[in-house]
Amino acid sequence: MTVFRITTIQKYVGLSTDTMPLAPIGSELFATDNKSTYVCYDGIHWSSRGVGAAVLSTPSASMSPSVSPSLSPSASRSPSVSPSASPS
C-alpha cells in the first residue's frame, strides 16, 4: 500500500474562551490565558490534552456537541505505519 497524506495538522494560539475553529484531527490550540493545550479529536470538538479531559467547545451552535467526558481509546489513537521488511 502506498502512504498518502490525508490532512495537515494545524497549530493555533488563542484564548480558552474563544470559539474553536473546525480543524483537521490532531490540530492543537494553545490557550495563552490558562497555558493549556487543546487538541481537536474529530474535526469539530476540542479537548484539553490529558486523561479524562472534557470537551471544551464546538465551533457552531447548529452542530450538536457530544457529551462524552473523555476520548474513547479508538479516537485517541493515530494510525501507525509499520516499516517494510528490509531485504536480506
PyMOL Python script that loads the backbone (N, CA, C, O; Angstrom):
from pymol import cmd

cmd.read_pdbstr("""\
ATOM      1  N   MET A   1       0.842  -1.176   0.000  1.00  0.00           N
ATOM      2  CA  MET A   1       0.000   0.000   0.000  1.00  0.00           C
ATOM      3  C   MET A   1       0.884   1.235   0.000  1.00  0.00           C
ATOM      4  O   MET A   1       1.927   1.273   0.653  1.00  0.00           O
ATOM      5  N   THR A   2       0.458   2.223  -0.728  1.00  0.00           N
ATOM      6  CA  THR A   2       1.170   3.490  -0.771  1.00  0.00           C
ATOM      7  C   THR A   2       0.660   4.385   0.350  1.00  0.00           C
ATOM      8  O   THR A   2      -0.535   4.397   0.646  1.00  0.00           O
ATOM      9  N   VAL A   3       1.556   5.129   0.967  1.00  0.00           N
ATOM     10  CA  VAL A   3       1.187   6.042   2.046  1.00  0.00           C
ATOM     11  C   VAL A   3       0.771   7.373   1.429  1.00  0.00           C
ATOM     12  O   VAL A   3       1.486   7.935   0.599  1.00  0.00           O
ATOM     13  N   PHE A   4      -0.399   7.872   1.845  1.00  0.00           N
ATOM     14  CA  PHE A   4      -0.911   9.146   1.374  1.00  0.00           C
ATOM     15  C   PHE A   4      -1.097  10.092   2.547  1.00  0.00           C
ATOM     16  O   PHE A   4      -1.524   9.674   3.624  1.00  0.00           O
ATOM     17  N   ARG A   5      -0.782  11.355   2.347  1.00  0.00           N
ATOM     18  CA  ARG A   5      -1.070  12.361   3.364  1.00  0.00           C
ATOM     19  C   ARG A   5      -2.534  12.749   3.188  1.00  0.00           C
ATOM     20  O   ARG A   5      -2.941  13.154   2.099  1.00  0.00           O
ATOM     21  N   ILE A   6      -3.317  12.630   4.234  1.00  0.00           N
ATOM     22  CA  ILE A   6      -4.743  12.924   4.114  1.00  0.00           C
ATOM     23  C   ILE A   6      -5.119  14.257   4.750  1.00  0.00           C
ATOM     24  O   ILE A   6      -6.212  14.765   4.498  1.00  0.00           O
ATOM     25  N   THR A   7      -4.259  14.825   5.552  1.00  0.00           N
ATOM     26  CA  THR A   7      -4.561  16.108   6.183  1.00  0.00           C
ATOM     27  C   THR A   7      -3.275  16.723   6.720  1.00  0.00           C
ATOM     28  O   THR A   7      -2.254  16.047   6.850  1.00  0.00           O
ATOM     29  N   THR A   8      -3.336  17.973   7.021  1.00  0.00           N
ATOM     30  CA  THR A   8      -2.218  18.676   7.627  1.00  0.00           C
ATOM     31  C   THR A   8      -2.669  19.184   8.987  1.00  0.00           C
ATOM     32  O   THR A   8      -3.653  19.917   9.085  1.00  0.00           O
ATOM     33  N   ILE A   9      -1.965  18.803  10.017  1.00  0.00           N
ATOM     34  CA  ILE A   9      -2.292  19.259  11.366  1.00  0.00           C
ATOM     35  C   ILE A   9      -1.970  20.744  11.467  1.00  0.00           C
ATOM     36  O   ILE A   9      -0.928  21.200  10.996  1.00  0.00           O
ATOM     37  N   GLN A  10      -2.876  21.490  12.084  1.00  0.00           N
ATOM     38  CA  GLN A  10      -2.697  22.929  12.224  1.00  0.00           C
ATOM     39  C   GLN A  10      -2.474  23.281  13.682  1.00  0.00           C
ATOM     40  O   GLN A  10      -2.955  22.586  14.577  1.00  0.00           O
ATOM     41  N   LYS A  11      -1.740  24.369  13.922  1.00  0.00           N
ATOM     42  CA  LYS A  11      -1.484  24.847  15.288  1.00  0.00           C
ATOM     43  C   LYS A  11      -2.059  26.257  15.406  1.00  0.00           C
ATOM     44  O   LYS A  11      -1.839  27.104  14.540  1.00  0.00           O
ATOM     45  N   TYR A  12      -2.803  26.498  16.498  1.00  0.00           N
ATOM     46  CA  TYR A  12      -3.442  27.773  16.742  1.00  0.00           C
ATOM     47  C   TYR A  12      -3.009  28.330  18.094  1.00  0.00           C
ATOM     48  O   TYR A  12      -2.559  27.589  18.968  1.00  0.00           O
ATOM     49  N   VAL A  13      -3.152  29.644  18.255  1.00  0.00           N
ATOM     50  CA  VAL A  13      -2.938  30.314  19.536  1.00  0.00           C
ATOM     51  C   VAL A  13      -4.154  31.193  19.762  1.00  0.00           C
ATOM     52  O   VAL A  13      -4.602  31.882  18.845  1.00  0.00           O
ATOM     53  N   GLY A  14      -4.695  31.177  20.977  1.00  0.00           N
ATOM     54  CA  GLY A  14      -5.861  31.997  21.287  1.00  0.00           C
ATOM     55  C   GLY A  14      -6.159  31.931  22.769  1.00  0.00           C
ATOM     56  O   GLY A  14      -5.303  31.573  23.578  1.00  0.00           O
ATOM     57  N   LEU A  15      -7.382  32.282  23.110  1.00  0.00           N
ATOM     58  CA  LEU A  15      -7.836  32.214  24.495  1.00  0.00           C
ATOM     59  C   LEU A  15      -8.702  30.975  24.683  1.00  0.00           C
ATOM     60  O   LEU A  15      -9.311  30.495  23.727  1.00  0.00           O
ATOM     61  N   SER A  16      -8.763  30.460  25.891  1.00  0.00           N
ATOM     62  CA  SER A  16      -9.583  29.274  26.148  1.00  0.00           C
ATOM     63  C   SER A  16     -11.069  29.577  25.975  1.00  0.00           C
ATOM     64  O   SER A  16     -11.868  28.657  25.805  1.00  0.00           O
ATOM     65  N   THR A  17     -11.443  30.840  26.017  1.00  0.00           N
ATOM     66  CA  THR A  17     -12.844  31.238  25.863  1.00  0.00           C
ATOM     67  C   THR A  17     -13.229  31.512  24.413  1.00  0.00           C
ATOM     68  O   THR A  17     -14.406  31.724  24.123  1.00  0.00           O
ATOM     69  N   ASP A  18     -12.262  31.511  23.495  1.00  0.00           N
ATOM     70  CA  ASP A  18     -12.547  31.734  22.075  1.00  0.00           C
ATOM     71  C   ASP A  18     -13.331  30.567  21.494  1.00  0.00           C
ATOM     72  O   ASP A  18     -13.225  29.441  21.981  1.00  0.00           O
ATOM     73  N   THR A  19     -14.116  30.831  20.453  1.00  0.00           N
ATOM     74  CA  THR A  19     -14.793  29.766  19.721  1.00  0.00           C
ATOM     75  C   THR A  19     -13.738  28.999  18.937  1.00  0.00           C
ATOM     76  O   THR A  19     -12.959  29.587  18.187  1.00  0.00           O
ATOM     77  N   MET A  20     -13.721  27.696  19.114  1.00  0.00           N
ATOM     78  CA  MET A  20     -12.712  26.882  18.449  1.00  0.00           C
ATOM     79  C   MET A  20     -13.088  26.677  16.975  1.00  0.00           C
ATOM     80  O   MET A  20     -14.261  26.498  16.647  1.00  0.00           O
ATOM     81  N   PRO A  21     -12.092  26.706  16.098  1.00  0.00           N
ATOM     82  CA  PRO A  21     -12.372  26.534  14.667  1.00  0.00           C
ATOM     83  C   PRO A  21     -12.564  25.074  14.285  1.00  0.00           C
ATOM     84  O   PRO A  21     -12.188  24.175  15.039  1.00  0.00           O
ATOM     85  N   LEU A  22     -13.145  24.839  13.120  1.00  0.00           N
ATOM     86  CA  LEU A  22     -13.132  23.498  12.530  1.00  0.00           C
ATOM     87  C   LEU A  22     -11.681  23.262  12.128  1.00  0.00           C
ATOM     88  O   LEU A  22     -11.042  24.160  11.580  1.00  0.00           O
ATOM     89  N   ALA A  23     -11.165  22.097  12.386  1.00  0.00           N
ATOM     90  CA  ALA A  23      -9.749  21.849  12.112  1.00  0.00           C
ATOM     91  C   ALA A  23      -9.510  20.374  11.850  1.00  0.00           C
ATOM     92  O   ALA A  23     -10.303  19.532  12.271  1.00  0.00           O
ATOM     93  N   PRO A  24      -8.418  20.050  11.153  1.00  0.00           N
ATOM     94  CA  PRO A  24      -8.086  18.640  10.945  1.00  0.00           C
ATOM     95  C   PRO A  24      -7.847  17.931  12.275  1.00  0.00           C
ATOM     96  O   PRO A  24      -7.384  18.544  13.238  1.00  0.00           O
ATOM     97  N   ILE A  25      -8.158  16.661  12.324  1.00  0.00           N
ATOM     98  CA  ILE A  25      -7.941  15.845  13.524  1.00  0.00           C
ATOM     99  C   ILE A  25      -6.479  15.934  13.932  1.00  0.00           C
ATOM    100  O   ILE A  25      -5.587  15.819  13.092  1.00  0.00           O
ATOM    101  N   GLY A  26      -6.235  16.137  15.213  1.00  0.00           N
ATOM    102  CA  GLY A  26      -4.878  16.235  15.736  1.00  0.00           C
ATOM    103  C   GLY A  26      -4.347  17.652  15.824  1.00  0.00           C
ATOM    104  O   GLY A  26      -3.264  17.872  16.365  1.00  0.00           O
ATOM    105  N   SER A  27      -5.098  18.627  15.297  1.00  0.00           N
ATOM    106  CA  SER A  27      -4.669  20.024  15.382  1.00  0.00           C
ATOM    107  C   SER A  27      -4.677  20.473  16.838  1.00  0.00           C
ATOM    108  O   SER A  27      -5.404  19.916  17.661  1.00  0.00           O
ATOM    109  N   GLU A  28      -3.868  21.478  17.153  1.00  0.00           N
ATOM    110  CA  GLU A  28      -3.727  21.941  18.529  1.00  0.00           C
ATOM    111  C   GLU A  28      -3.985  23.431  18.646  1.00  0.00           C
ATOM    112  O   GLU A  28      -3.718  24.194  17.718  1.00  0.00           O
ATOM    113  N   LEU A  29      -4.509  23.839  19.799  1.00  0.00           N
ATOM    114  CA  LEU A  29      -4.664  25.246  20.127  1.00  0.00           C
ATOM    115  C   LEU A  29      -4.030  25.467  21.488  1.00  0.00           C
ATOM    116  O   LEU A  29      -4.365  24.781  22.454  1.00  0.00           O
ATOM    117  N   PHE A  30      -3.107  26.432  21.565  1.00  0.00           N
ATOM    118  CA  PHE A  30      -2.509  26.795  22.848  1.00  0.00           C
ATOM    119  C   PHE A  30      -3.247  28.014  23.376  1.00  0.00           C
ATOM    120  O   PHE A  30      -3.268  29.059  22.726  1.00  0.00           O
ATOM    121  N   ALA A  31      -3.855  27.885  24.555  1.00  0.00           N
ATOM    122  CA  ALA A  31      -4.591  28.984  25.175  1.00  0.00           C
ATOM    123  C   ALA A  31      -3.631  29.797  26.027  1.00  0.00           C
ATOM    124  O   ALA A  31      -3.075  29.297  27.005  1.00  0.00           O
ATOM    125  N   THR A  32      -3.442  31.057  25.645  1.00  0.00           N
ATOM    126  CA  THR A  32      -2.480  31.904  26.349  1.00  0.00           C
ATOM    127  C   THR A  32      -2.971  32.351  27.720  1.00  0.00           C
ATOM    128  O   THR A  32      -2.161  32.712  28.574  1.00  0.00           O
ATOM    129  N   ASP A  33      -4.297  32.333  27.949  1.00  0.00           N
ATOM    130  CA  ASP A  33      -4.806  32.796  29.242  1.00  0.00           C
ATOM    131  C   ASP A  33      -4.635  31.770  30.356  1.00  0.00           C
ATOM    132  O   ASP A  33      -4.439  32.146  31.512  1.00  0.00           O
ATOM    133  N   ASN A  34      -4.706  30.487  30.033  1.00  0.00           N
ATOM    134  CA  ASN A  34      -4.550  29.478  31.091  1.00  0.00           C
ATOM    135  C   ASN A  34      -3.424  28.486  30.815  1.00  0.00           C
ATOM    136  O   ASN A  34      -3.267  27.492  31.525  1.00  0.00           O
ATOM    137  N   LYS A  35      -2.649  28.767  29.781  1.00  0.00           N
ATOM    138  CA  LYS A  35      -1.456  27.957  29.427  1.00  0.00           C
ATOM    139  C   LYS A  35      -1.797  26.486  29.179  1.00  0.00           C
ATOM    140  O   LYS A  35      -1.000  25.600  29.488  1.00  0.00           O
ATOM    141  N   SER A  36      -2.980  26.228  28.621  1.00  0.00           N
ATOM    142  CA  SER A  36      -3.413  24.865  28.320  1.00  0.00           C
ATOM    143  C   SER A  36      -3.324  24.610  26.819  1.00  0.00           C
ATOM    144  O   SER A  36      -3.418  25.534  26.012  1.00  0.00           O
ATOM    145  N   THR A  37      -3.143  23.355  26.466  1.00  0.00           N
ATOM    146  CA  THR A  37      -3.158  22.950  25.071  1.00  0.00           C
ATOM    147  C   THR A  37      -4.398  22.107  24.833  1.00  0.00           C
ATOM    148  O   THR A  37      -4.682  21.178  25.590  1.00  0.00           O
ATOM    149  N   TYR A  38      -5.135  22.434  23.778  1.00  0.00           N
ATOM    150  CA  TYR A  38      -6.348  21.717  23.404  1.00  0.00           C
ATOM    151  C   TYR A  38      -6.102  21.016  22.076  1.00  0.00           C
ATOM    152  O   TYR A  38      -5.406  21.537  21.205  1.00  0.00           O
ATOM    153  N   VAL A  39      -6.686  19.821  21.932  1.00  0.00           N
ATOM    154  CA  VAL A  39      -6.497  19.012  20.726  1.00  0.00           C
ATOM    155  C   VAL A  39      -7.851  18.765  20.076  1.00  0.00           C
ATOM    156  O   VAL A  39      -8.823  18.427  20.751  1.00  0.00           O
ATOM    157  N   CYS A  40      -7.904  18.935  18.761  1.00  0.00           N
ATOM    158  CA  CYS A  40      -9.123  18.647  18.005  1.00  0.00           C
ATOM    159  C   CYS A  40      -9.114  17.156  17.697  1.00  0.00           C
ATOM    160  O   CYS A  40      -8.234  16.679  16.981  1.00  0.00           O
ATOM    161  N   TYR A  41     -10.091  16.408  18.232  1.00  0.00           N
ATOM    162  CA  TYR A  41     -10.045  14.963  18.102  1.00  0.00           C
ATOM    163  C   TYR A  41     -11.005  14.381  17.078  1.00  0.00           C
ATOM    164  O   TYR A  41     -10.967  13.176  16.828  1.00  0.00           O
ATOM    165  N   ASP A  42     -11.871  15.200  16.474  1.00  0.00           N
ATOM    166  CA  ASP A  42     -12.761  14.644  15.448  1.00  0.00           C
ATOM    167  C   ASP A  42     -13.070  15.641  14.334  1.00  0.00           C
ATOM    168  O   ASP A  42     -13.972  15.407  13.529  1.00  0.00           O
ATOM    169  N   GLY A  43     -12.334  16.744  14.279  1.00  0.00           N
ATOM    170  CA  GLY A  43     -12.564  17.750  13.256  1.00  0.00           C
ATOM    171  C   GLY A  43     -13.497  18.851  13.710  1.00  0.00           C
ATOM    172  O   GLY A  43     -13.554  19.907  13.081  1.00  0.00           O
ATOM    173  N   ILE A  44     -14.244  18.622  14.810  1.00  0.00           N
ATOM    174  CA  ILE A  44     -15.221  19.595  15.304  1.00  0.00           C
ATOM    175  C   ILE A  44     -14.967  19.935  16.776  1.00  0.00           C
ATOM    176  O   ILE A  44     -14.900  21.110  17.135  1.00  0.00           O
ATOM    177  N   HIS A  45     -14.829  18.928  17.617  1.00  0.00           N
ATOM    178  CA  HIS A  45     -14.723  19.108  19.066  1.00  0.00           C
ATOM    179  C   HIS A  45     -13.262  19.180  19.503  1.00  0.00           C
ATOM    180  O   HIS A  45     -12.379  18.565  18.904  1.00  0.00           O
ATOM    181  N   TRP A  46     -13.041  19.942  20.550  1.00  0.00           N
ATOM    182  CA  TRP A  46     -11.701  20.118  21.116  1.00  0.00           C
ATOM    183  C   TRP A  46     -11.701  19.622  22.556  1.00  0.00           C
ATOM    184  O   TRP A  46     -12.701  19.746  23.263  1.00  0.00           O
ATOM    185  N   SER A  47     -10.583  19.066  22.984  1.00  0.00           N
ATOM    186  CA  SER A  47     -10.446  18.559  24.339  1.00  0.00           C
ATOM    187  C   SER A  47      -9.105  19.004  24.909  1.00  0.00           C
ATOM    188  O   SER A  47      -8.105  19.083  24.195  1.00  0.00           O
ATOM    189  N   SER A  48      -9.102  19.291  26.198  1.00  0.00           N
ATOM    190  CA  SER A  48      -7.851  19.632  26.863  1.00  0.00           C
ATOM    191  C   SER A  48      -6.950  18.414  26.819  1.00  0.00           C
ATOM    192  O   SER A  48      -7.404  17.293  27.043  1.00  0.00           O
ATOM    193  N   ARG A  49      -5.682  18.628  26.533  1.00  0.00           N
ATOM    194  CA  ARG A  49      -4.760  17.499  26.470  1.00  0.00           C
ATOM    195  C   ARG A  49      -4.628  16.907  27.856  1.00  0.00           C
ATOM    196  O   ARG A  49      -4.376  17.628  28.821  1.00  0.00           O
ATOM    197  N   GLY A  50      -4.799  15.591  27.962  1.00  0.00           N
ATOM    198  CA  GLY A  50      -4.695  14.909  29.239  1.00  0.00           C
ATOM    199  C   GLY A  50      -5.749  13.835  29.371  1.00  0.00           C
ATOM    200  O   GLY A  50      -6.681  13.772  28.569  1.00  0.00           O
ATOM    201  N   VAL A  51      -5.611  13.001  30.363  1.00  0.00           N
ATOM    202  CA  VAL A  51      -6.530  11.894  30.579  1.00  0.00           C
ATOM    203  C   VAL A  51      -7.821  12.396  31.220  1.00  0.00           C
ATOM    204  O   VAL A  51      -7.780  13.175  32.173  1.00  0.00           O
ATOM    205  N   GLY A  52      -8.960  11.955  30.703  1.00  0.00           N
ATOM    206  CA  GLY A  52     -10.249  12.306  31.283  1.00  0.00           C
ATOM    207  C   GLY A  52     -10.682  13.738  31.057  1.00  0.00           C
ATOM    208  O   GLY A  52     -11.522  14.255  31.794  1.00  0.00           O
ATOM    209  N   ALA A  53     -10.119  14.391  30.042  1.00  0.00           N
ATOM    210  CA  ALA A  53     -10.451  15.784  29.777  1.00  0.00           C
ATOM    211  C   ALA A  53     -11.820  15.898  29.113  1.00  0.00           C
ATOM    212  O   ALA A  53     -12.219  15.028  28.338  1.00  0.00           O
ATOM    213  N   ALA A  54     -12.518  16.953  29.416  1.00  0.00           N
ATOM    214  CA  ALA A  54     -13.858  17.170  28.861  1.00  0.00           C
ATOM    215  C   ALA A  54     -13.782  17.961  27.565  1.00  0.00           C
ATOM    216  O   ALA A  54     -12.781  18.624  27.290  1.00  0.00           O
ATOM    217  N   VAL A  55     -14.834  17.889  26.778  1.00  0.00           N
ATOM    218  CA  VAL A  55     -14.930  18.656  25.544  1.00  0.00           C
ATOM    219  C   VAL A  55     -14.977  20.133  25.897  1.00  0.00           C
ATOM    220  O   VAL A  55     -15.719  20.528  26.796  1.00  0.00           O
ATOM    221  N   LEU A  56     -14.194  20.959  25.203  1.00  0.00           N
ATOM    222  CA  LEU A  56     -14.134  22.380  25.509  1.00  0.00           C
ATOM    223  C   LEU A  56     -15.278  23.139  24.870  1.00  0.00           C
ATOM    224  O   LEU A  56     -16.050  23.789  25.575  1.00  0.00           O
ATOM    225  N   SER A  57     -15.409  23.075  23.560  1.00  0.00           N
ATOM    226  CA  SER A  57     -16.473  23.808  22.885  1.00  0.00           C
ATOM    227  C   SER A  57     -16.639  23.293  21.477  1.00  0.00           C
ATOM    228  O   SER A  57     -15.828  22.509  20.984  1.00  0.00           O
ATOM    229  N   THR A  58     -17.695  23.741  20.837  1.00  0.00           N
ATOM    230  CA  THR A  58     -17.928  23.429  19.436  1.00  0.00           C
ATOM    231  C   THR A  58     -17.902  24.727  18.667  1.00  0.00           C
ATOM    232  O   THR A  58     -18.166  25.780  19.247  1.00  0.00           O
ATOM    233  N   PRO A  59     -17.591  24.696  17.376  1.00  0.00           N
ATOM    234  CA  PRO A  59     -17.473  25.922  16.614  1.00  0.00           C
ATOM    235  C   PRO A  59     -18.797  26.558  16.218  1.00  0.00           C
ATOM    236  O   PRO A  59     -18.817  27.734  15.855  1.00  0.00           O
ATOM    237  N   SER A  60     -19.910  25.819  16.275  1.00  0.00           N
ATOM    238  CA  SER A  60     -21.173  26.356  15.806  1.00  0.00           C
ATOM    239  C   SER A  60     -22.326  25.826  16.643  1.00  0.00           C
ATOM    240  O   SER A  60     -22.323  24.666  17.055  1.00  0.00           O
ATOM    241  N   ALA A  61     -23.298  26.672  16.889  1.00  0.00           N
ATOM    242  CA  ALA A  61     -24.463  26.247  17.665  1.00  0.00           C
ATOM    243  C   ALA A  61     -25.330  25.269  16.880  1.00  0.00           C
ATOM    244  O   ALA A  61     -26.122  24.531  17.467  1.00  0.00           O
ATOM    245  N   SER A  62     -25.184  25.260  15.549  1.00  0.00           N
ATOM    246  CA  SER A  62     -26.001  24.365  14.733  1.00  0.00           C
ATOM    247  C   SER A  62     -25.515  22.919  14.781  1.00  0.00           C
ATOM    248  O   SER A  62     -26.245  22.006  14.395  1.00  0.00           O
ATOM    249  N   MET A  63     -24.303  22.710  15.247  1.00  0.00           N
ATOM    250  CA  MET A  63     -23.764  21.353  15.371  1.00  0.00           C
ATOM    251  C   MET A  63     -24.004  20.870  16.782  1.00  0.00           C
ATOM    252  O   MET A  63     -23.792  21.621  17.735  1.00  0.00           O
ATOM    253  N   SER A  64     -24.439  19.638  16.937  1.00  0.00           N
ATOM    254  CA  SER A  64     -24.713  19.132  18.280  1.00  0.00           C
ATOM    255  C   SER A  64     -23.439  18.598  18.906  1.00  0.00           C
ATOM    256  O   SER A  64     -22.816  17.701  18.337  1.00  0.00           O
ATOM    257  N   PRO A  65     -23.027  19.116  20.061  1.00  0.00           N
ATOM    258  CA  PRO A  65     -21.807  18.642  20.721  1.00  0.00           C
ATOM    259  C   PRO A  65     -22.021  17.279  21.359  1.00  0.00           C
ATOM    260  O   PRO A  65     -23.131  16.928  21.762  1.00  0.00           O
ATOM    261  N   SER A  66     -20.942  16.524  21.442  1.00  0.00           N
ATOM    262  CA  SER A  66     -21.048  15.242  22.132  1.00  0.00           C
ATOM    263  C   SER A  66     -20.978  15.496  23.631  1.00  0.00           C
ATOM    264  O   SER A  66     -20.489  16.539  24.063  1.00  0.00           O
ATOM    265  N   VAL A  67     -21.457  14.561  24.413  1.00  0.00           N
ATOM    266  CA  VAL A  67     -21.487  14.718  25.861  1.00  0.00           C
ATOM    267  C   VAL A  67     -20.421  13.856  26.518  1.00  0.00           C
ATOM    268  O   VAL A  67     -20.350  13.783  27.745  1.00  0.00           O
ATOM    269  N   SER A  68     -19.606  13.213  25.726  1.00  0.00           N
ATOM    270  CA  SER A  68     -18.586  12.312  26.253  1.00  0.00           C
ATOM    271  C   SER A  68     -17.570  13.062  27.091  1.00  0.00           C
ATOM    272  O   SER A  68     -17.021  14.060  26.625  1.00  0.00           O
ATOM    273  N   PRO A  69     -17.292  12.612  28.331  1.00  0.00           N
ATOM    274  CA  PRO A  69     -16.339  13.316  29.179  1.00  0.00           C
ATOM    275  C   PRO A  69     -14.888  13.049  28.812  1.00  0.00           C
ATOM    276  O   PRO A  69     -14.002  13.759  29.289  1.00  0.00           O
ATOM    277  N   SER A  70     -14.620  12.064  27.993  1.00  0.00           N
ATOM    278  CA  SER A  70     -13.234  11.789  27.624  1.00  0.00           C
ATOM    279  C   SER A  70     -13.186  11.127  26.259  1.00  0.00           C
ATOM    280  O   SER A  70     -14.197  10.668  25.727  1.00  0.00           O
ATOM    281  N   LEU A  71     -12.009  11.093  25.722  1.00  0.00           N
ATOM    282  CA  LEU A  71     -11.811  10.445  24.431  1.00  0.00           C
ATOM    283  C   LEU A  71     -11.930   8.941  24.572  1.00  0.00           C
ATOM    284  O   LEU A  71     -11.471   8.368  25.560  1.00  0.00           O
ATOM    285  N   SER A  72     -12.536   8.307  23.604  1.00  0.00           N
ATOM    286  CA  SER A  72     -12.551   6.851  23.613  1.00  0.00           C
ATOM    287  C   SER A  72     -11.178   6.373  23.170  1.00  0.00           C
ATOM    288  O   SER A  72     -10.497   7.101  22.448  1.00  0.00           O
ATOM    289  N   PRO A  73     -10.742   5.186  23.565  1.00  0.00           N
ATOM    290  CA  PRO A  73      -9.411   4.708  23.188  1.00  0.00           C
ATOM    291  C   PRO A  73      -9.200   4.696  21.679  1.00  0.00           C
ATOM    292  O   PRO A  73      -8.100   4.996  21.214  1.00  0.00           O
ATOM    293  N   SER A  74     -10.220   4.360  20.908  1.00  0.00           N
ATOM    294  CA  SER A  74     -10.039   4.314  19.464  1.00  0.00           C
ATOM    295  C   SER A  74      -9.919   5.706  18.865  1.00  0.00           C
ATOM    296  O   SER A  74      -9.256   5.868  17.840  1.00  0.00           O
ATOM    297  N   ALA A  75     -10.539   6.720  19.469  1.00  0.00           N
ATOM    298  CA  ALA A  75     -10.465   8.078  18.936  1.00  0.00           C
ATOM    299  C   ALA A  75      -9.123   8.720  19.214  1.00  0.00           C
ATOM    300  O   ALA A  75      -8.703   9.610  18.474  1.00  0.00           O
ATOM    301  N   SER A  76      -8.435   8.290  20.269  1.00  0.00           N
ATOM    302  CA  SER A  76      -7.179   8.930  20.620  1.00  0.00           C
ATOM    303  C   SER A  76      -5.979   8.287  19.937  1.00  0.00           C
ATOM    304  O   SER A  76      -4.864   8.799  20.035  1.00  0.00           O
ATOM    305  N   ARG A  77      -6.191   7.195  19.262  1.00  0.00           N
ATOM    306  CA  ARG A  77      -5.083   6.533  18.579  1.00  0.00           C
ATOM    307  C   ARG A  77      -4.897   7.128  17.202  1.00  0.00           C
ATOM    308  O   ARG A  77      -5.863   7.455  16.513  1.00  0.00           O
ATOM    309  N   SER A  78      -3.641   7.264  16.809  1.00  0.00           N
ATOM    310  CA  SER A  78      -3.367   7.682  15.441  1.00  0.00           C
ATOM    311  C   SER A  78      -2.891   6.453  14.675  1.00  0.00           C
ATOM    312  O   SER A  78      -2.284   5.550  15.252  1.00  0.00           O
ATOM    313  N   PRO A  79      -3.167   6.423  13.380  1.00  0.00           N
ATOM    314  CA  PRO A  79      -2.755   5.248  12.622  1.00  0.00           C
ATOM    315  C   PRO A  79      -1.239   5.116  12.618  1.00  0.00           C
ATOM    316  O   PRO A  79      -0.521   6.113  12.535  1.00  0.00           O
ATOM    317  N   SER A  80      -0.765   3.906  12.707  1.00  0.00           N
ATOM    318  CA  SER A  80       0.671   3.706  12.700  1.00  0.00           C
ATOM    319  C   SER A  80       1.096   3.124  11.355  1.00  0.00           C
ATOM    320  O   SER A  80       0.347   2.400  10.699  1.00  0.00           O
ATOM    321  N   VAL A  81       2.289   3.457  10.980  1.00  0.00           N
ATOM    322  CA  VAL A  81       2.843   2.944   9.730  1.00  0.00           C
ATOM    323  C   VAL A  81       3.993   2.022  10.119  1.00  0.00           C
ATOM    324  O   VAL A  81       4.968   2.455  10.733  1.00  0.00           O
ATOM    325  N   SER A  82       3.871   0.764   9.761  1.00  0.00           N
ATOM    326  CA  SER A  82       4.920  -0.176  10.112  1.00  0.00           C
ATOM    327  C   SER A  82       5.961  -0.170   9.009  1.00  0.00           C
ATOM    328  O   SER A  82       5.612  -0.119   7.829  1.00  0.00           O
ATOM    329  N   PRO A  83       7.236  -0.220   9.376  1.00  0.00           N
ATOM    330  CA  PRO A  83       8.302  -0.210   8.380  1.00  0.00           C
ATOM    331  C   PRO A  83       8.243  -1.499   7.553  1.00  0.00           C
ATOM    332  O   PRO A  83       7.888  -2.569   8.048  1.00  0.00           O
ATOM    333  N   SER A  84       8.598  -1.355   6.302  1.00  0.00           N
ATOM    334  CA  SER A  84       8.603  -2.541   5.447  1.00  0.00           C
ATOM    335  C   SER A  84       9.813  -3.411   5.791  1.00  0.00           C
ATOM    336  O   SER A  84      10.823  -2.925   6.299  1.00  0.00           O
ATOM    337  N   ALA A  85       9.688  -4.682   5.508  1.00  0.00           N
ATOM    338  CA  ALA A  85      10.777  -5.623   5.809  1.00  0.00           C
ATOM    339  C   ALA A  85      12.007  -5.257   4.962  1.00  0.00           C
ATOM    340  O   ALA A  85      11.899  -4.969   3.770  1.00  0.00           O
ATOM    341  N   SER A  86      13.155  -5.278   5.604  1.00  0.00           N
ATOM    342  CA  SER A  86      14.389  -4.959   4.862  1.00  0.00           C
ATOM    343  C   SER A  86      14.858  -6.201   4.125  1.00  0.00           C
ATOM    344  O   SER A  86      14.735  -7.319   4.626  1.00  0.00           O
ATOM    345  N   PRO A  87      15.402  -5.992   2.918  1.00  0.00           N
ATOM    346  CA  PRO A  87      15.872  -7.141   2.135  1.00  0.00           C
ATOM    347  C   PRO A  87      17.045  -7.847   2.814  1.00  0.00           C
ATOM    348  O   PRO A  87      17.866  -7.199   3.463  1.00  0.00           O
ATOM    349  N   SER A  88      17.126  -9.142   2.669  1.00  0.00           N
ATOM    350  CA  SER A  88      18.205  -9.908   3.315  1.00  0.00           C
ATOM    351  C   SER A  88      19.425  -9.969   2.433  1.00  0.00           C
ATOM    352  O   SER A  88      20.431 -10.571   2.811  1.00  0.00           O
TER     353      SER A  88
END
""", "prot")
cmd.dss("prot")
cmd.show_as("cartoon", "prot")
cmd.util.cbc("prot")
cmd.orient("prot")
